[in-house]
Amino acid sequence: MKLEALGITKTFGLGKDHRRVLDNLTLKVEFPHVLALLGPSGGGKSTLLRVIAGLERPDGGEVLLDNEPVPFRDQPVSALRTYRRRLGVVFQAFNLFPHMTALQNVVLPLTAVHGIPEKEAKERSLGIMKRLGLSEHGEKLPGQLSGGQRQRVAIARALAVKPKFLLFDEPTSALDPEMTAEVLSLIAELRQEGIPMLLVTHEMGFARKIADQVAFLANGRVLEQGEVGNFFSKPQTLEAQRFMAKVLAY
C-alpha cells in the first residue's frame, strides 16, 4: 500500500492566536507492515493521523492512498465518508459509547455506517471479539471493563469493518503498564497478519520492535524518514538526535 501526504498544512485558531500544526508537510511511504510516527509532543503527529484518516481537513496540500486522492475538496461529502469506511481508527481515549454494551459498540458501525444486516454484523462482531479474548465481556458496559479491555473493544470495532488500513493514535497513553503490555501484544499480533498500520506512539521500545519504517515529525514537518533500525541506531538530523537523547535519558 502506498501513502503520500504532499504539502499538507493545517492551522488552528485565528489571528494572533493561530497555530500552524502542519507546515507544508510531505511524507511518501510504501507499507510493508507498520509506519511509526515519532517525535516531540506538539510536533503534529496526531493531527497528521487525523488528516490521513479523513477526520481533519487540511488547509492545503493533498493525501493520496494508492494514488487515489482523499476527497477533501470539490467532492460530495459522501465521497469522504466512503473513504473513511475503508479505514479503521483506534484513539487513545477509546471513544466507546458508554450507554452501549461492548458488543453493541462493535456492531453499530457495521449496521449504521456500512449497512450490514444486524444478524451478519452481530456474527462478525462476535467472531472478532472471540479472537481478541472478549467473548465473556460482550454484554458489559464500557464502565465495567478495564482500560485494556476497553481498548481491545475499540480495536475490535476497527477490525470488524475489515479495513484496508489501520491507524492507531497513542493507543496506550491512557493505560497502566500492565494494560499497556496487553494492548501492545495485541497490536504485535495484528502486525503478523500483514495489515498495513500507521502508529503514533510514545512507546519507543515498542516502536523499535514492531515498526518497519519511522517518520520523525517536529515543528509540523517530517524531518527524517527511513528504516526503523537506521533511525534508532543513528538518527540523521540534529532534532532527531536531541529527541532520542532525551528519550534515552528518561
Sequence and secondary structure as in RCSB ss.txt:
>XXXX:A:sequence
MKLEALGITKTFGLGKDHRRVLDNLTLKVEFPHVLALLGPSGGGKSTLLRVIAGLERPDGGEVLLDNEPVPFRDQ
PVSALRTYRRRLGVVFQAFNLFPHMTALQNVVLPLTAVHGIPEKEAKERSLGIMKRLGLSEHGEKLPGQLSGGQR
QRVAIARALAVKPKFLLFDEPTSALDPEMTAEVLSLIAELRQEGIPMLLVTHEMGFARKIADQVAFLANGRVLEQ
GEVGNFFSKPQTLEAQRFMAKVLAY
>XXXX:A:secstr
 EEEEEEEEEEES GGG EEEEEEEEEEEE SSEEEEE  TTSSHHHHHHHHTTSS  SEEEEEETTEE   SSS
 HHHHHHHHTTEEEE TT    TTS HHHHHHHIIIIIS   HHHHHHHHHHHHHHTT GGGTTS GGGS HHHH
HHHHHHHHHHT  SEEEEESTTTTS HHHHHHHHHHHHHHHHTT  EEEE S HHHHHHH SEEEEEETTEEEEE
EEHHHHHH   SHHHHHHHHHHHH 
